[in-house]
Amino acid sequence: MAGVACVQGAYEAAARWLGVTETLFKAAGFDLVAADRIEYERVRCALEADIVEAAWANGRMMRLEQAMAYALGRPLRTPGTCKAVADEIVRCC
């Protein structure tokens, strides 16, 4: 998602997605891959450091259901929306 956001020039969203990615990868015992590091460099060059850090931190704080809602363009909500969002993803696919 960060790569798509970069291509679209949505660098703040890309930074947020990188934060989400970092959290999910760490939970699975992995580090960011080289492609994510490239996107990070693009974001870092396009935005001021404080904006990158704030967006990245916002992404790191997202729970899985919030990241799914964000991907669908939905407002971020409190826990408990995971099933509804997951059901919508299944219907879309």
PDB file of N, CA, C and O in Angstrom:
ATOM      1  N   MET A   1       0.824  -1.191   0.000  1.00  0.00           N
ATOM      2  CA  MET A   1       0.000   0.000   0.000  1.00  0.00           C
ATOM      3  C   MET A   1       0.871   1.260   0.000  1.00  0.00           C
ATOM      4  O   MET A   1       0.514   2.273  -0.601  1.00  0.00           O
ATOM      5  N   ALA A   2       2.013   1.183   0.679  1.00  0.00           N
ATOM      6  CA  ALA A   2       2.898   2.349   0.712  1.00  0.00           C
ATOM      7  C   ALA A   2       3.413   2.674  -0.688  1.00  0.00           C
ATOM      8  O   ALA A   2       3.534   3.843  -1.055  1.00  0.00           O
ATOM      9  N   GLY A   3       3.708   1.654  -1.453  1.00  0.00           N
ATOM     10  CA  GLY A   3       4.182   1.869  -2.820  1.00  0.00           C
ATOM     11  C   GLY A   3       3.138   2.538  -3.689  1.00  0.00           C
ATOM     12  O   GLY A   3       3.450   3.439  -4.467  1.00  0.00           O
ATOM     13  N   VAL A   4       1.898   2.098  -3.556  1.00  0.00           N
ATOM     14  CA  VAL A   4       0.799   2.699  -4.321  1.00  0.00           C
ATOM     15  C   VAL A   4       0.632   4.155  -3.913  1.00  0.00           C
ATOM     16  O   VAL A   4       0.470   5.030  -4.764  1.00  0.00           O
ATOM     17  N   ALA A   5       0.671   4.411  -2.610  1.00  0.00           N
ATOM     18  CA  ALA A   5       0.527   5.782  -2.122  1.00  0.00           C
ATOM     19  C   ALA A   5       1.655   6.669  -2.654  1.00  0.00           C
ATOM     20  O   ALA A   5       1.417   7.823  -3.009  1.00  0.00           O
ATOM     21  N   CYS A   6       2.874   6.142  -2.710  1.00  0.00           N
ATOM     22  CA  CYS A   6       4.006   6.923  -3.248  1.00  0.00           C
ATOM     23  C   CYS A   6       3.792   7.259  -4.712  1.00  0.00           C
ATOM     24  O   CYS A   6       4.007   8.395  -5.134  1.00  0.00           O
ATOM     25  N   VAL A   7       3.371   6.275  -5.481  1.00  0.00           N
ATOM     26  CA  VAL A   7       3.137   6.502  -6.908  1.00  0.00           C
ATOM     27  C   VAL A   7       2.085   7.589  -7.107  1.00  0.00           C
ATOM     28  O   VAL A   7       2.162   8.370  -8.054  1.00  0.00           O
ATOM     29  N   GLN A   8       1.103   7.633  -6.210  1.00  0.00           N
ATOM     30  CA  GLN A   8       0.040   8.629  -6.303  1.00  0.00           C
ATOM     31  C   GLN A   8       0.452   9.970  -5.704  1.00  0.00           C
ATOM     32  O   GLN A   8      -0.316  10.932  -5.747  1.00  0.00           O
ATOM     33  N   GLY A   9       1.648  10.038  -5.152  1.00  0.00           N
ATOM     34  CA  GLY A   9       2.110  11.284  -4.541  1.00  0.00           C
ATOM     35  C   GLY A   9       1.538  11.524  -3.157  1.00  0.00           C
ATOM     36  O   GLY A   9       1.648  12.628  -2.624  1.00  0.00           O
ATOM     37  N   ALA A  10       0.931  10.511  -2.572  1.00  0.00           N
ATOM     38  CA  ALA A  10       0.342  10.616  -1.234  1.00  0.00           C
ATOM     39  C   ALA A  10       1.377  10.143  -0.211  1.00  0.00           C
ATOM     40  O   ALA A  10       1.236   9.076   0.387  1.00  0.00           O
ATOM     41  N   TYR A  11       2.410  10.952  -0.023  1.00  0.00           N
ATOM     42  CA  TYR A  11       3.549  10.536   0.786  1.00  0.00           C
ATOM     43  C   TYR A  11       3.229  10.401   2.271  1.00  0.00           C
ATOM     44  O   TYR A  11       3.801   9.550   2.952  1.00  0.00           O
ATOM     45  N   GLU A  12       2.327  11.225   2.774  1.00  0.00           N
ATOM     46  CA  GLU A  12       1.952  11.094   4.188  1.00  0.00           C
ATOM     47  C   GLU A  12       1.223   9.772   4.420  1.00  0.00           C
ATOM     48  O   GLU A  12       1.461   9.092   5.418  1.00  0.00           O
ATOM     49  N   ALA A  13       0.331   9.411   3.488  1.00  0.00           N
ATOM     50  CA  ALA A  13      -0.349   8.115   3.577  1.00  0.00           C
ATOM     51  C   ALA A  13       0.665   6.984   3.455  1.00  0.00           C
ATOM     52  O   ALA A  13       0.543   5.967   4.138  1.00  0.00           O
ATOM     53  N   ALA A  14       1.654   7.151   2.598  1.00  0.00           N
ATOM     54  CA  ALA A  14       2.693   6.125   2.444  1.00  0.00           C
ATOM     55  C   ALA A  14       3.443   5.932   3.758  1.00  0.00           C
ATOM     56  O   ALA A  14       3.722   4.799   4.152  1.00  0.00           O
ATOM     57  N   ALA A  15       3.767   7.020   4.432  1.00  0.00           N
ATOM     58  CA  ALA A  15       4.449   6.918   5.723  1.00  0.00           C
ATOM     59  C   ALA A  15       3.574   6.180   6.732  1.00  0.00           C
ATOM     60  O   ALA A  15       4.073   5.370   7.513  1.00  0.00           O
ATOM     61  N   ARG A  16       2.285   6.456   6.718  1.00  0.00           N
ATOM     62  CA  ARG A  16       1.359   5.772   7.610  1.00  0.00           C
ATOM     63  C   ARG A  16       1.348   4.272   7.309  1.00  0.00           C
ATOM     64  O   ARG A  16       1.388   3.449   8.224  1.00  0.00           O
ATOM     65  N   TRP A  17       1.294   3.920   6.015  1.00  0.00           N
ATOM     66  CA  TRP A  17       1.304   2.503   5.627  1.00  0.00           C
ATOM     67  C   TRP A  17       2.606   1.826   6.022  1.00  0.00           C
ATOM     68  O   TRP A  17       2.602   0.655   6.401  1.00  0.00           O
ATOM     69  N   LEU A  18       3.707   2.537   5.939  1.00  0.00           N
ATOM     70  CA  LEU A  18       4.974   1.956   6.367  1.00  0.00           C
ATOM     71  C   LEU A  18       4.967   1.669   7.863  1.00  0.00           C
ATOM     72  O   LEU A  18       5.531   0.669   8.307  1.00  0.00           O
ATOM     73  N   GLY A  19       4.337   2.533   8.635  1.00  0.00           N
ATOM     74  CA  GLY A  19       4.188   2.274  10.067  1.00  0.00           C
ATOM     75  C   GLY A  19       3.352   1.036  10.327  1.00  0.00           C
ATOM     76  O   GLY A  19       3.691   0.219  11.184  1.00  0.00           O
ATOM     77  N   VAL A  20       2.257   0.893   9.589  1.00  0.00           N
ATOM     78  CA  VAL A  20       1.410  -0.304   9.712  1.00  0.00           C
ATOM     79  C   VAL A  20       2.235  -1.539   9.362  1.00  0.00           C
ATOM     80  O   VAL A  20       2.223  -2.534  10.087  1.00  0.00           O
ATOM     81  N   THR A  21       2.948  -1.460   8.246  1.00  0.00           N
ATOM     82  CA  THR A  21       3.749  -2.591   7.776  1.00  0.00           C
ATOM     83  C   THR A  21       4.802  -2.986   8.807  1.00  0.00           C
ATOM     84  O   THR A  21       4.995  -4.169   9.088  1.00  0.00           O
ATOM     85  N   GLU A  22       5.477  -1.989   9.366  1.00  0.00           N
ATOM     86  CA  GLU A  22       6.500  -2.268  10.370  1.00  0.00           C
ATOM     87  C   GLU A  22       5.918  -3.033  11.552  1.00  0.00           C
ATOM     88  O   GLU A  22       6.506  -4.011  12.013  1.00  0.00           O
ATOM     89  N   THR A  23       4.771  -2.592  12.041  1.00  0.00           N
ATOM     90  CA  THR A  23       4.144  -3.248  13.186  1.00  0.00           C
ATOM     91  C   THR A  23       3.753  -4.685  12.859  1.00  0.00           C
ATOM     92  O   THR A  23       4.004  -5.592  13.654  1.00  0.00           O
ATOM     93  N   LEU A  24       3.144  -4.899  11.700  1.00  0.00           N
ATOM     94  CA  LEU A  24       2.726  -6.249  11.323  1.00  0.00           C
ATOM     95  C   LEU A  24       3.930  -7.168  11.108  1.00  0.00           C
ATOM     96  O   LEU A  24       3.917  -8.326  11.524  1.00  0.00           O
ATOM     97  N   PHE A  25       4.961  -6.646  10.460  1.00  0.00           N
ATOM     98  CA  PHE A  25       6.158  -7.457  10.241  1.00  0.00           C
ATOM     99  C   PHE A  25       6.819  -7.825  11.562  1.00  0.00           C
ATOM    100  O   PHE A  25       7.202  -8.977  11.764  1.00  0.00           O
ATOM    101  N   LYS A  26       6.956  -6.852  12.466  1.00  0.00           N
ATOM    102  CA  LYS A  26       7.589  -7.130  13.757  1.00  0.00           C
ATOM    103  C   LYS A  26       6.791  -8.162  14.549  1.00  0.00           C
ATOM    104  O   LYS A  26       7.373  -9.020  15.212  1.00  0.00           O
ATOM    105  N   ALA A  27       5.461  -8.081  14.481  1.00  0.00           N
ATOM    106  CA  ALA A  27       4.620  -9.054  15.180  1.00  0.00           C
ATOM    107  C   ALA A  27       4.853 -10.463  14.639  1.00  0.00           C
ATOM    108  O   ALA A  27       4.717 -11.444  15.369  1.00  0.00           O
ATOM    109  N   ALA A  28       5.201 -10.557  13.365  1.00  0.00           N
ATOM    110  CA  ALA A  28       5.458 -11.852  12.741  1.00  0.00           C
ATOM    111  C   ALA A  28       6.933 -12.252  12.839  1.00  0.00           C
ATOM    112  O   ALA A  28       7.315 -13.325  12.372  1.00  0.00           O
ATOM    113  N   GLY A  29       7.765 -11.392  13.444  1.00  0.00           N
ATOM    114  CA  GLY A  29       9.173 -11.694  13.621  1.00  0.00           C
ATOM    115  C   GLY A  29      10.061 -11.316  12.450  1.00  0.00           C
ATOM    116  O   GLY A  29      11.156 -11.861  12.309  1.00  0.00           O
ATOM    117  N   PHE A  30       9.611 -10.390  11.602  1.00  0.00           N
ATOM    118  CA  PHE A  30      10.380  -9.971  10.433  1.00  0.00           C
ATOM    119  C   PHE A  30      10.722  -8.487  10.513  1.00  0.00           C
ATOM    120  O   PHE A  30      10.107  -7.727  11.261  1.00  0.00           O
ATOM    121  N   ASP A  31      11.712  -8.098   9.728  1.00  0.00           N
ATOM    122  CA  ASP A  31      12.066  -6.686   9.560  1.00  0.00           C
ATOM    123  C   ASP A  31      11.457  -6.193   8.250  1.00  0.00           C
ATOM    124  O   ASP A  31      11.015  -6.990   7.422  1.00  0.00           O
ATOM    125  N   LEU A  32      11.438  -4.880   8.073  1.00  0.00           N
ATOM    126  CA  LEU A  32      10.988  -4.330   6.793  1.00  0.00           C
ATOM    127  C   LEU A  32      11.882  -4.853   5.680  1.00  0.00           C
ATOM    128  O   LEU A  32      13.089  -5.006   5.866  1.00  0.00           O
ATOM    129  N   VAL A  33      11.301  -5.123   4.545  1.00  0.00           N
ATOM    130  CA  VAL A  33      12.064  -5.625   3.408  1.00  0.00           C
ATOM    131  C   VAL A  33      12.668  -4.456   2.629  1.00  0.00           C
ATOM    132  O   VAL A  33      12.310  -3.301   2.857  1.00  0.00           O
ATOM    133  N   ALA A  34      13.572  -4.759   1.720  1.00  0.00           N
ATOM    134  CA  ALA A  34      14.275  -3.727   0.958  1.00  0.00           C
ATOM    135  C   ALA A  34      13.320  -2.793   0.220  1.00  0.00           C
ATOM    136  O   ALA A  34      13.553  -1.586   0.170  1.00  0.00           O
ATOM    137  N   ALA A  35      12.251  -3.339  -0.351  1.00  0.00           N
ATOM    138  CA  ALA A  35      11.289  -2.501  -1.081  1.00  0.00           C
ATOM    139  C   ALA A  35      10.668  -1.460  -0.156  1.00  0.00           C
ATOM    140  O   ALA A  35      10.451  -0.319  -0.565  1.00  0.00           O
ATOM    141  N   ASP A  36      10.384  -1.840   1.081  1.00  0.00           N
ATOM    142  CA  ASP A  36       9.820  -0.884   2.038  1.00  0.00           C
ATOM    143  C   ASP A  36      10.835   0.197   2.382  1.00  0.00           C
ATOM    144  O   ASP A  36      10.466   1.353   2.592  1.00  0.00           O
ATOM    145  N   ARG A  37      12.074  -0.161   2.439  1.00  0.00           N
ATOM    146  CA  ARG A  37      13.119   0.828   2.728  1.00  0.00           C
ATOM    147  C   ARG A  37      13.226   1.845   1.579  1.00  0.00           C
ATOM    148  O   ARG A  37      13.475   3.028   1.815  1.00  0.00           O
ATOM    149  N   ILE A  38      13.040   1.390   0.367  1.00  0.00           N
ATOM    150  CA  ILE A  38      13.053   2.297  -0.789  1.00  0.00           C
ATOM    151  C   ILE A  38      11.890   3.277  -0.685  1.00  0.00           C
ATOM    152  O   ILE A  38      12.062   4.474  -0.915  1.00  0.00           O
ATOM    153  N   GLU A  39      10.705   2.769  -0.339  1.00  0.00           N
ATOM    154  CA  GLU A  39       9.541   3.652  -0.177  1.00  0.00           C
ATOM    155  C   GLU A  39       9.793   4.650   0.949  1.00  0.00           C
ATOM    156  O   GLU A  39       9.420   5.819   0.851  1.00  0.00           O
ATOM    157  N   TYR A  40      10.435   4.174   2.025  1.00  0.00           N
ATOM    158  CA  TYR A  40      10.747   5.080   3.129  1.00  0.00           C
ATOM    159  C   TYR A  40      11.638   6.229   2.653  1.00  0.00           C
ATOM    160  O   TYR A  40      11.415   7.380   3.028  1.00  0.00           O
ATOM    161  N   GLU A  41      12.627   5.928   1.844  1.00  0.00           N
ATOM    162  CA  GLU A  41      13.516   6.976   1.343  1.00  0.00           C
ATOM    163  C   GLU A  41      12.750   7.970   0.467  1.00  0.00           C
ATOM    164  O   GLU A  41      13.007   9.173   0.526  1.00  0.00           O
ATOM    165  N   ARG A  42      11.825   7.481  -0.334  1.00  0.00           N
ATOM    166  CA  ARG A  42      11.004   8.383  -1.152  1.00  0.00           C
ATOM    167  C   ARG A  42      10.174   9.308  -0.279  1.00  0.00           C
ATOM    168  O   ARG A  42      10.089  10.511  -0.528  1.00  0.00           O
ATOM    169  N   VAL A  43       9.562   8.726   0.750  1.00  0.00           N
ATOM    170  CA  VAL A  43       8.734   9.512   1.672  1.00  0.00           C
ATOM    171  C   VAL A  43       9.589  10.538   2.395  1.00  0.00           C
ATOM    172  O   VAL A  43       9.205  11.701   2.516  1.00  0.00           O
ATOM    173  N   ARG A  44      10.744  10.108   2.873  1.00  0.00           N
ATOM    174  CA  ARG A  44      11.638  10.993   3.626  1.00  0.00           C
ATOM    175  C   ARG A  44      12.116  12.165   2.787  1.00  0.00           C
ATOM    176  O   ARG A  44      12.291  13.270   3.300  1.00  0.00           O
ATOM    177  N   CYS A  45      12.326  11.928   1.506  1.00  0.00           N
ATOM    178  CA  CYS A  45      12.756  13.013   0.611  1.00  0.00           C
ATOM    179  C   CYS A  45      11.609  13.966   0.269  1.00  0.00           C
ATOM    180  O   CYS A  45      11.844  15.138  -0.024  1.00  0.00           O
ATOM    181  N   ALA A  46      10.389  13.476   0.305  1.00  0.00           N
ATOM    182  CA  ALA A  46       9.239  14.277  -0.110  1.00  0.00           C
ATOM    183  C   ALA A  46       8.634  15.106   1.022  1.00  0.00           C
ATOM    184  O   ALA A  46       8.009  16.135   0.767  1.00  0.00           O
ATOM    185  N   LEU A  47       8.812  14.669   2.266  1.00  0.00           N
ATOM    186  CA  LEU A  47       8.156  15.329   3.394  1.00  0.00           C
ATOM    187  C   LEU A  47       9.166  15.776   4.437  1.00  0.00           C
ATOM    188  O   LEU A  47      10.290  15.278   4.490  1.00  0.00           O
ATOM    189  N   GLU A  48       8.748  16.715   5.258  1.00  0.00           N
ATOM    190  CA  GLU A  48       9.571  17.126   6.389  1.00  0.00           C
ATOM    191  C   GLU A  48       9.593  15.999   7.422  1.00  0.00           C
ATOM    192  O   GLU A  48       8.633  15.239   7.549  1.00  0.00           O
ATOM    193  N   ALA A  49      10.686  15.906   8.145  1.00  0.00           N
ATOM    194  CA  ALA A  49      10.904  14.800   9.084  1.00  0.00           C
ATOM    195  C   ALA A  49       9.794  14.673  10.117  1.00  0.00           C
ATOM    196  O   ALA A  49       9.388  13.556  10.440  1.00  0.00           O
ATOM    197  N   ASP A  50       9.292  15.785  10.645  1.00  0.00           N
ATOM    198  CA  ASP A  50       8.260  15.701  11.681  1.00  0.00           C
ATOM    199  C   ASP A  50       6.950  15.141  11.123  1.00  0.00           C
ATOM    200  O   ASP A  50       6.215  14.463  11.840  1.00  0.00           O
ATOM    201  N   ILE A  51       6.656  15.415   9.870  1.00  0.00           N
ATOM    202  CA  ILE A  51       5.442  14.872   9.235  1.00  0.00           C
ATOM    203  C   ILE A  51       5.598  13.377   9.017  1.00  0.00           C
ATOM    204  O   ILE A  51       4.668  12.609   9.261  1.00  0.00           O
ATOM    205  N   VAL A  52       6.771  12.962   8.557  1.00  0.00           N
ATOM    206  CA  VAL A  52       7.037  11.530   8.356  1.00  0.00           C
ATOM    207  C   VAL A  52       6.899  10.790   9.678  1.00  0.00           C
ATOM    208  O   VAL A  52       6.223   9.764   9.751  1.00  0.00           O
ATOM    209  N   GLU A  53       7.530  11.302  10.709  1.00  0.00           N
ATOM    210  CA  GLU A  53       7.506  10.630  12.011  1.00  0.00           C
ATOM    211  C   GLU A  53       6.090  10.538  12.581  1.00  0.00           C
ATOM    212  O   GLU A  53       5.707   9.506  13.133  1.00  0.00           O
ATOM    213  N   ALA A  54       5.318  11.610  12.447  1.00  0.00           N
ATOM    214  CA  ALA A  54       3.945  11.604  12.971  1.00  0.00           C
ATOM    215  C   ALA A  54       3.077  10.596  12.219  1.00  0.00           C
ATOM    216  O   ALA A  54       2.325   9.843  12.838  1.00  0.00           O
ATOM    217  N   ALA A  55       3.176  10.576  10.896  1.00  0.00           N
ATOM    218  CA  ALA A  55       2.381   9.639  10.103  1.00  0.00           C
ATOM    219  C   ALA A  55       2.811   8.204  10.366  1.00  0.00           C
ATOM    220  O   ALA A  55       1.970   7.312  10.489  1.00  0.00           O
ATOM    221  N   TRP A  56       4.121   7.978  10.453  1.00  0.00           N
ATOM    222  CA  TRP A  56       4.655   6.646  10.727  1.00  0.00           C
ATOM    223  C   TRP A  56       4.155   6.164  12.092  1.00  0.00           C
ATOM    224  O   TRP A  56       3.713   5.024  12.230  1.00  0.00           O
ATOM    225  N   ALA A  57       4.228   7.038  13.095  1.00  0.00           N
ATOM    226  CA  ALA A  57       3.755   6.688  14.440  1.00  0.00           C
ATOM    227  C   ALA A  57       2.266   6.372  14.420  1.00  0.00           C
ATOM    228  O   ALA A  57       1.818   5.441  15.090  1.00  0.00           O
ATOM    229  N   ASN A  58       1.501   7.139  13.658  1.00  0.00           N
ATOM    230  CA  ASN A  58       0.070   6.874  13.530  1.00  0.00           C
ATOM    231  C   ASN A  58      -0.164   5.485  12.953  1.00  0.00           C
ATOM    232  O   ASN A  58      -1.026   4.749  13.431  1.00  0.00           O
ATOM    233  N   GLY A  59       0.595   5.127  11.935  1.00  0.00           N
ATOM    234  CA  GLY A  59       0.472   3.796  11.332  1.00  0.00           C
ATOM    235  C   GLY A  59       0.864   2.687  12.290  1.00  0.00           C
ATOM    236  O   GLY A  59       0.221   1.637  12.326  1.00  0.00           O
ATOM    237  N   ARG A  60       1.923   2.916  13.072  1.00  0.00           N
ATOM    238  CA  ARG A  60       2.362   1.899  14.036  1.00  0.00           C
ATOM    239  C   ARG A  60       1.308   1.641  15.099  1.00  0.00           C
ATOM    240  O   ARG A  60       1.228   0.536  15.636  1.00  0.00           O
ATOM    241  N   MET A  61       0.502   2.642  15.408  1.00  0.00           N
ATOM    242  CA  MET A  61      -0.510   2.490  16.459  1.00  0.00           C
ATOM    243  C   MET A  61      -1.791   1.809  15.970  1.00  0.00           C
ATOM    244  O   MET A  61      -2.619   1.398  16.783  1.00  0.00           O
ATOM    245  N   MET A  62      -1.960   1.688  14.661  1.00  0.00           N
ATOM    246  CA  MET A  62      -3.191   1.085  14.138  1.00  0.00           C
ATOM    247  C   MET A  62      -3.258  -0.399  14.445  1.00  0.00           C
ATOM    248  O   MET A  62      -2.280  -1.131  14.292  1.00  0.00           O
ATOM    249  N   ARG A  63      -4.426  -0.824  14.878  1.00  0.00           N
ATOM    250  CA  ARG A  63      -4.696  -2.250  14.999  1.00  0.00           C
ATOM    251  C   ARG A  63      -5.076  -2.767  13.619  1.00  0.00           C
ATOM    252  O   ARG A  63      -5.375  -1.982  12.718  1.00  0.00           O
ATOM    253  N   LEU A  64      -5.066  -4.063  13.454  1.00  0.00           N
ATOM    254  CA  LEU A  64      -5.335  -4.663  12.150  1.00  0.00           C
ATOM    255  C   LEU A  64      -6.668  -4.198  11.581  1.00  0.00           C
ATOM    256  O   LEU A  64      -6.748  -3.849  10.403  1.00  0.00           O
ATOM    257  N   GLU A  65      -7.715  -4.190  12.400  1.00  0.00           N
ATOM    258  CA  GLU A  65      -9.025  -3.778  11.888  1.00  0.00           C
ATOM    259  C   GLU A  65      -9.030  -2.312  11.459  1.00  0.00           C
ATOM    260  O   GLU A  65      -9.738  -1.940  10.523  1.00  0.00           O
ATOM    261  N   GLN A  66      -8.246  -1.484  12.137  1.00  0.00           N
ATOM    262  CA  GLN A  66      -8.147  -0.088  11.741  1.00  0.00           C
ATOM    263  C   GLN A  66      -7.415   0.047  10.415  1.00  0.00           C
ATOM    264  O   GLN A  66      -7.806   0.853   9.571  1.00  0.00           O
ATOM    265  N   ALA A  67      -6.360  -0.731  10.225  1.00  0.00           N
ATOM    266  CA  ALA A  67      -5.629  -0.707   8.958  1.00  0.00           C
ATOM    267  C   ALA A  67      -6.524  -1.170   7.812  1.00  0.00           C
ATOM    268  O   ALA A  67      -6.467  -0.619   6.712  1.00  0.00           O
ATOM    269  N   MET A  68      -7.348  -2.182   8.069  1.00  0.00           N
ATOM    270  CA  MET A  68      -8.271  -2.663   7.041  1.00  0.00           C
ATOM    271  C   MET A  68      -9.283  -1.582   6.688  1.00  0.00           C
ATOM    272  O   MET A  68      -9.582  -1.370   5.513  1.00  0.00           O
ATOM    273  N   ALA A  69      -9.811  -0.897   7.697  1.00  0.00           N
ATOM    274  CA  ALA A  69     -10.768   0.185   7.451  1.00  0.00           C
ATOM    275  C   ALA A  69     -10.097   1.326   6.685  1.00  0.00           C
ATOM    276  O   ALA A  69     -10.694   1.903   5.777  1.00  0.00           O
ATOM    277  N   TYR A  70      -8.869   1.644   7.048  1.00  0.00           N
ATOM    278  CA  TYR A  70      -8.117   2.703   6.370  1.00  0.00           C
ATOM    279  C   TYR A  70      -7.911   2.345   4.905  1.00  0.00           C
ATOM    280  O   TYR A  70      -8.041   3.201   4.029  1.00  0.00           O
ATOM    281  N   ALA A  71      -7.589   1.086   4.638  1.00  0.00           N
ATOM    282  CA  ALA A  71      -7.398   0.627   3.255  1.00  0.00           C
ATOM    283  C   ALA A  71      -8.678   0.773   2.437  1.00  0.00           C
ATOM    284  O   ALA A  71      -8.631   1.033   1.234  1.00  0.00           O
ATOM    285  N   LEU A  72      -9.807   0.605   3.093  1.00  0.00           N
ATOM    286  CA  LEU A  72     -11.096   0.731   2.411  1.00  0.00           C
ATOM    287  C   LEU A  72     -11.600   2.170   2.358  1.00  0.00           C
ATOM    288  O   LEU A  72     -12.669   2.442   1.812  1.00  0.00           O
ATOM    289  N   GLY A  73     -10.823   3.087   2.930  1.00  0.00           N
ATOM    290  CA  GLY A  73     -11.237   4.489   2.913  1.00  0.00           C
ATOM    291  C   GLY A  73     -12.300   4.803   3.932  1.00  0.00           C
ATOM    292  O   GLY A  73     -13.023   5.791   3.804  1.00  0.00           O
ATOM    293  N   ARG A  74     -12.397   3.972   4.937  1.00  0.00           N
ATOM    294  CA  ARG A  74     -13.382   4.169   5.999  1.00  0.00           C
ATOM    295  C   ARG A  74     -12.766   4.924   7.163  1.00  0.00           C
ATOM    296  O   ARG A  74     -11.548   4.894   7.342  1.00  0.00           O
ATOM    297  N   PRO A  75     -13.585   5.600   7.955  1.00  0.00           N
ATOM    298  CA  PRO A  75     -13.053   6.263   9.147  1.00  0.00           C
ATOM    299  C   PRO A  75     -12.472   5.221  10.102  1.00  0.00           C
ATOM    300  O   PRO A  75     -12.978   4.103  10.190  1.00  0.00           O
ATOM    301  N   LEU A  76     -11.413   5.592  10.811  1.00  0.00           N
ATOM    302  CA  LEU A  76     -10.839   4.688  11.796  1.00  0.00           C
ATOM    303  C   LEU A  76     -11.761   4.645  12.997  1.00  0.00           C
ATOM    304  O   LEU A  76     -12.152   5.680  13.537  1.00  0.00           O
ATOM    305  N   ARG A  77     -12.098   3.449  13.403  1.00  0.00           N
ATOM    306  CA  ARG A  77     -13.046   3.292  14.510  1.00  0.00           C
ATOM    307  C   ARG A  77     -12.406   2.514  15.641  1.00  0.00           C
ATOM    308  O   ARG A  77     -11.251   2.095  15.567  1.00  0.00           O
ATOM    309  N   THR A  78     -13.173   2.341  16.662  1.00  0.00           N
ATOM    310  CA  THR A  78     -12.704   1.597  17.824  1.00  0.00           C
ATOM    311  C   THR A  78     -12.734   0.102  17.527  1.00  0.00           C
ATOM    312  O   THR A  78     -13.326  -0.324  16.535  1.00  0.00           O
ATOM    313  N   PRO A  79     -12.092  -0.703  18.388  1.00  0.00           N
ATOM    314  CA  PRO A  79     -12.103  -2.148  18.180  1.00  0.00           C
ATOM    315  C   PRO A  79     -13.528  -2.687  18.094  1.00  0.00           C
ATOM    316  O   PRO A  79     -14.463  -2.092  18.629  1.00  0.00           O
ATOM    317  N   GLY A  80     -13.677  -3.813  17.418  1.00  0.00           N
ATOM    318  CA  GLY A  80     -14.989  -4.419  17.284  1.00  0.00           C
ATOM    319  C   GLY A  80     -15.531  -4.311  15.872  1.00  0.00           C
ATOM    320  O   GLY A  80     -16.555  -4.916  15.554  1.00  0.00           O
ATOM    321  N   THR A  81     -14.862  -3.552  15.026  1.00  0.00           N
ATOM    322  CA  THR A  81     -15.332  -3.400  13.656  1.00  0.00           C
ATOM    323  C   THR A  81     -14.670  -4.386  12.709  1.00  0.00           C
ATOM    324  O   THR A  81     -14.953  -4.389  11.511  1.00  0.00           O
ATOM    325  N   CYS A  82     -13.791  -5.220  13.240  1.00  0.00           N
ATOM    326  CA  CYS A  82     -13.009  -6.120  12.396  1.00  0.00           C
ATOM    327  C   CYS A  82     -13.897  -7.039  11.569  1.00  0.00           C
ATOM    328  O   CYS A  82     -13.662  -7.194  10.371  1.00  0.00           O
ATOM    329  N   LYS A  83     -14.905  -7.650  12.168  1.00  0.00           N
ATOM    330  CA  LYS A  83     -15.749  -8.580  11.429  1.00  0.00           C
ATOM    331  C   LYS A  83     -16.483  -7.873  10.299  1.00  0.00           C
ATOM    332  O   LYS A  83     -16.547  -8.399   9.189  1.00  0.00           O
ATOM    333  N   ALA A  84     -17.033  -6.705  10.552  1.00  0.00           N
ATOM    334  CA  ALA A  84     -17.755  -5.976   9.508  1.00  0.00           C
ATOM    335  C   ALA A  84     -16.828  -5.603   8.364  1.00  0.00           C
ATOM    336  O   ALA A  84     -17.200  -5.727   7.197  1.00  0.00           O
ATOM    337  N   VAL A  85     -15.636  -5.152   8.683  1.00  0.00           N
ATOM    338  CA  VAL A  85     -14.673  -4.785   7.646  1.00  0.00           C
ATOM    339  C   VAL A  85     -14.224  -6.021   6.884  1.00  0.00           C
ATOM    340  O   VAL A  85     -14.132  -5.995   5.657  1.00  0.00           O
ATOM    341  N   ALA A  86     -13.943  -7.106   7.605  1.00  0.00           N
ATOM    342  CA  ALA A  86     -13.521  -8.352   6.947  1.00  0.00           C
ATOM    343  C   ALA A  86     -14.620  -8.882   6.038  1.00  0.00           C
ATOM    344  O   ALA A  86     -14.338  -9.359   4.939  1.00  0.00           O
ATOM    345  N   ASP A  87     -15.868  -8.805   6.484  1.00  0.00           N
ATOM    346  CA  ASP A  87     -16.985  -9.235   5.636  1.00  0.00           C
ATOM    347  C   ASP A  87     -17.045  -8.420   4.363  1.00  0.00           C
ATOM    348  O   ASP A  87     -17.321  -8.961   3.292  1.00  0.00           O
ATOM    349  N   GLU A  88     -16.790  -7.125   4.463  1.00  0.00           N
ATOM    350  CA  GLU A  88     -16.817  -6.279   3.271  1.00  0.00           C
ATOM    351  C   GLU A  88     -15.686  -6.619   2.306  1.00  0.00           C
ATOM    352  O   GLU A  88     -15.872  -6.620   1.089  1.00  0.00           O
ATOM    353  N   ILE A  89     -14.523  -6.905   2.859  1.00  0.00           N
ATOM    354  CA  ILE A  89     -13.399  -7.299   2.013  1.00  0.00           C
ATOM    355  C   ILE A  89     -13.737  -8.570   1.259  1.00  0.00           C
ATOM    356  O   ILE A  89     -13.446  -8.668   0.067  1.00  0.00           O
ATOM    357  N   VAL A  90     -14.341  -9.543   1.915  1.00  0.00           N
ATOM    358  CA  VAL A  90     -14.722 -10.793   1.273  1.00  0.00           C
ATOM    359  C   VAL A  90     -15.718 -10.523   0.153  1.00  0.00           C
ATOM    360  O   VAL A  90     -15.616 -11.111  -0.924  1.00  0.00           O
ATOM    361  N   ARG A  91     -16.682  -9.636   0.401  1.00  0.00           N
ATOM    362  CA  ARG A  91     -17.670  -9.311  -0.654  1.00  0.00           C
ATOM    363  C   ARG A  91     -17.013  -8.639  -1.845  1.00  0.00           C
ATOM    364  O   ARG A  91     -17.412  -8.871  -2.987  1.00  0.00           O
ATOM    365  N   CYS A  92     -15.999  -7.799  -1.589  1.00  0.00           N
ATOM    366  CA  CYS A  92     -15.321  -7.107  -2.697  1.00  0.00           C
ATOM    367  C   CYS A  92     -14.506  -8.057  -3.554  1.00  0.00           C
ATOM    368  O   CYS A  92     -14.357  -7.851  -4.758  1.00  0.00           O
ATOM    369  N   CYS A  93     -13.991  -9.076  -2.940  1.00  0.00           N
ATOM    370  CA  CYS A  93     -13.107 -10.007  -3.659  1.00  0.00           C
ATOM    371  C   CYS A  93     -13.938 -11.090  -4.261  1.00  0.00           C
ATOM    372  O   CYS A  93     -13.405 -11.987  -4.914  1.00  0.00           O
TER     373      CYS A  93
END
